[in-house]
Amino acid sequence: MQGTSKLDYLKAFCLVLAAGTLWSFGALLVRYMVAAQNYQWQYLFYRGTTVAILLLIYLLAKEGLAVIASFKRTGLSEIIGACGLLAAFSGFIISITVTTAANTLFMLAAAPFIAAFLGILLLQEKVRLITWVAMIIAMIGVLIMVVEGMEAGNLIGNLIALVSALGFAIFSVSLRFRRDTPKFTTIALAGMLCALVTLLVIFFDNGTLAMPLRNVCLSVLHGFVVGSGLILYSQGSKILPAAQLTLLAMVEVVGGVLWVYLPIFGIHEVPSALTVIGGFIVLSAIVIDSVGAAQPQPIAKIP
């Protein structure tokens, strides 16, 4: 067990916050799509392909041909993590195209609870008391969102978003599971799996990869946003426990709702009163956890 310096901890903290901020623009990009419900799988294919290419370029630049050895060391935990990220990718796009961005994003606040449970069960990670308090507060916001979803007829979209939250939690825990394996290979694998699975879905549905050029450009841009954020997020995973990783990433939730609401971006999707209440509760949870970030508990640092 190796202690973590305050500087390393704060650096990881900022990296994960930056990742969540990048991801918060994802909902806005999806809202700019043409006939979004008709091109869910095509959008996922191009986005997943972009993530895979971006990560492969990053790995080649960082490791050179040694990246081959990195992929050879891929084990069950990396494959499970890649499948979890695939579920997160798919659940997000499908949910946000059938319900409001606010509903989808705020339901993702369930991820820290799932990650905390898995982290304790599988990794024996210790979660800070202030993080537990923050997660309980965030859960209240999630419950409000569930009630809002049921009243507004958005239950299916909410449930799909919960699948996305589950997948993201599994991915987050997998990053800390096997410490001798490069973390970025999991993301590259997830991008490849996303491209393969969506291609199969489109093929068996007798569909085509063709979609409006605008949607293709948006999906590629979204892939860069997601991939870049995942690189930052994976760097932060070397220091922060899984529960705190997913909690800090919830800045994506509040930012995402804000961007689609602001008239300047041309969407102006107005959330319901209950959604706003739930959003402020989730935001308060992030702030509470951030207050305690200056005094981290010593935890294992992944080499």
C-alpha positions, 0 to 999 in steps of 0.5 A: 500500500503506497500513500498518495501525496496531496498534489497527486490527489488534487491532480487526479481530482482535476483530471476527472472533473475535466473529463466530466466537463468534456462529456457534458457537451455530449448531450448537446451534440446529440440534440443537433442530430437530424432525426436522431431516433432513426440513426441511433446505431449508425451514430454509435458505430461512427462514435465508437470507431472514432474512440477506438482510432483516437485511443490507438493513435494515443497508445502508438504515440505513447508506447510505440510498438509496445502497444502490442504487448499491452493488448496481449496482457489484456485479461478478463477484467479489461474485457468486462470493463470494455463491455461495461463501457459499451453498455454505457455508450449504447445506453446513453445514446438510446436513452437521450433520443427517447427522453429529455437530456435532463432525465438521461443525465441525472439518472447517470447519478446512480453510477457512484452507488453502483461503483462504491458497492462493486469497489468495496465488494471486489477491491476492498476499497475504502470510501471516504465518509464525505463521499458517502454523504455526497452519494446519499445526497445524490441518490435523493436527486436520482429518486426525484428523477425516477418519480419525475420520469414515471409521471412524465411517461419517461420510465423506459428512457430512465431505465435505459439510462440506468443501464448506462450508469451500471455499465459506466460503474463496471468500467470504472471499477475495472480500471482499478482491478488489475493494476499491471495492465495499461488502462487505455487498452480497455477504452480502445477495446470498448470502441472496437466492441461498440463498432462491431456490435452496432455493425451487427445490429445494423446488418441483422436489421437490414439497415445501412451505415449511411446517415446525413453528413451532419450526423456523421460529423457530430458522431465523429466529434462526439467520439473525440470528446468521449475519447479525450475525456476517457483518457483524462478519466483513466489517468485519474483512476490511478489515484481516486477510488471508483466511487469518487471517480464516478461521483466527480464525473457527475459534473457531466450531468449538470453541465449537460442539462445547462448546455441544452437549456441555454438559448445561445446553443439553439436547443433551449430544452427546458427541464421540469421543476422536479428535474431542476430540483434533482439537478441542484441536489446532484450538484450539491453532492459534487460540491460537498465531495469537492470540499473534502478533496484537499484532505484525501485518505491514503489509498493505493496508487496504481503504477 
